[in-house]
Every structure is written in structure tokens, then in C-alpha cells.
Amino acid sequence: MERVATKSWFRDRTCTAKKLTRAIVNDVRKRQEGAKVELQSAFRRLLQVTQATLHQAQRVAEQLQQVDSAAAQRLLTTLTTFMPRVTQVIDQTIRRVFDSESVPAADKLVSLFEPHTAIIRRHKAGKETEFGHKVWLDEVEGAIVSHWSVLEGNPSDERQWQPALDCHKRLFGKPSDQASGDRGLYSPTNETYAHQQGVKHIILTKRVISLRLAAMKPALVPSWKTLSQWR
């Protein structure tokens, strides 16, 4: 009797879940009509499998609460850690796939094992969406990293310029003679802030710049070419 009960509690649905996941990936790649219907059908079946597995886990957790062994308590801790995360994934899937809701990135869980993983949109060709964390590096002459930080979520690069200048001033006791950064850092406010902080040579490439102006830049600012290479 014990074996029958254990088997019903722990039905392994891994193969079914993998098969449905592959079907979803294939349906996403399809362009023809009807692909959306197939995609929703596969999502619906995978959702049912996930909900059944979650229900199993909840039943097992209830039983484990009555067991006093260390192994049972470790398993209970694991289940109580992952069950809320699975519930969140189910909820966001229903909202996004079936209710056609645009779920904010802050409400999305993209990793059960690393829930702090952020969705990063850098709008790069071939890498429109990435997952992980942004790491911000400040470099000084000689490519020496003077400061680094792991950024929360997916903040814009533009917001990192002023803290970087402030950090440099705290570390070295004076503003940098020259400062440069990628086009994502540019804004009139950032440029003004650098001047106010006493930075002598600044290069922040504008996001949109005409070819004619780009050709004039070295003539307008003698240090432009050097700072561009440094950037």
C-alpha cells in the first residue's frame, strides 16, 4: 500500500514537460497561420502539467510536516522555497499568453533557481533580450578598474554617469581630467554635470549624430579622437 501511495504522489512528468517545451519552441519559430493556436494549445497543456506537479508538491509538503527527520525537513524547505515561485510563473503565463497582458518585467520570474535574474533589453542586433545582471565598471588610465557595481534590474546607462563621476572624486580626491562613455550615457544633463564637477575634457557620443558632424568633431575638439579611442 505504501508503494502505491508514494507512486501517486510523485508521478514524474519530466518527459511530458520537455516534449511540450520543445513544441512551444518550434511553434514560436513558425510564421504560418495557425501557429498561434498551436502555441496556445501547447502552453495550455504545459500549464496543466505544471499545475498538477504543483498540486503534488503541496500534498507531499503537508505529509512532510508530520515527519520529524532531518531529511524530511530539508525536502520540505526545498518545496516551500520553490512552490511560490512556480505559482508566480503560472500566474504570469496566464496573464501573458492567455489574457494577452503585457506583464511588466518587474513582475516576471525568469529563473526558478535564481529569482533575482533580471530581464535586460539592450536593443542589440541578435541579442534583443538577455538575462542576468548588468555589471557597471569604471576604468581609469591603464584600463585599471577603479570601481564596479552590480545594478538592480535593468536601469538605463544614462543614470550611471553621475554616480561614476562622484565615485571617482571620492576615490582620488579630485575630479577626472577627462571622461568618456558610450552613447547610452549621453544627455545634456550629464554633460553639464561633468562640467560642473570640473572635468576638463568630456566625450559623450550622442545617440543620433550626422555623418557630417561626426567628421567635424576632431576639428572642433582636439581631444575627441584620443578620447574616442579611450572610450
PyMOL commands that set and color helices and strands:
alter all, ss='L'
color gray80, all
select helices_A, chain A and resi 2-9+14-29+35-64+70-98+105-107+157-172+183-185+188-196+211-220+224-230
alter helices_A, ss='H'
color red, helices_A
select strands_A, chain A and resi 118-124+127-132+135-140+144-150+178-181+201-204
alter strands_A, ss='S'
color yellow, strands_A
deselect
rebuild
show_as cartoon
